[in-house]
């Protein structure tokens, strides 16, 4: 991404961060997964391995709070 981004809604400054996935008492950065989730009785989004994944980078507008996410 660019060094300096502006919000698509209010043109405020955007700051880089990530979405935190807190599950099973562990913290993980969110990931984008190619395809559709596999539904099961134990999970809404089970994933077959190996899969194509990318870490999600999320930018937040410091003025209005708008979030914009990318999977580089």
BELSULKA-V5491 format. One record per pair of residues at least 6 apart in sequence whose ideal C-beta (glycine too) atoms are under 6 Angstrom apart, sorted by the first residue. I is the first residue (numbers start at 1). J is the second residue. D is the distance in whole Angstrom. If there is no record, write none. Layout:
# BELSULKA-V5491
i:I j:J d:D
i:I j:J d:D
This chain:
# BELSULKA-V5491
i:5 j:14 d:4
i:5 j:59 d:6
i:7 j:14 d:6
i:7 j:61 d:4
i:7 j:66 d:5
i:9 j:64 d:6
i:9 j:66 d:5
i:10 j:63 d:5
i:10 j:64 d:5
i:12 j:61 d:5
i:12 j:62 d:6
i:12 j:63 d:3
i:12 j:64 d:6
i:13 j:62 d:5
i:14 j:59 d:4
i:14 j:61 d:6
i:15 j:60 d:6
i:15 j:62 d:6
i:16 j:59 d:6
i:17 j:58 d:6
i:17 j:60 d:6
i:18 j:29 d:5
i:18 j:58 d:6
i:19 j:30 d:4
i:19 j:56 d:6
i:19 j:58 d:5
i:20 j:27 d:6
i:21 j:28 d:5
i:21 j:30 d:5
i:29 j:55 d:6
i:30 j:56 d:4
i:31 j:53 d:5
i:31 j:55 d:6
i:32 j:54 d:5
i:32 j:56 d:6
i:32 j:71 d:4
i:33 j:47 d:6
i:33 j:51 d:6
i:33 j:53 d:5
i:34 j:52 d:4
i:37 j:45 d:4
i:38 j:46 d:4
i:40 j:46 d:5
i:54 j:71 d:4
i:56 j:69 d:5
i:56 j:71 d:6
i:57 j:70 d:5
i:58 j:67 d:6
i:58 j:69 d:4
i:59 j:68 d:5
i:60 j:67 d:6
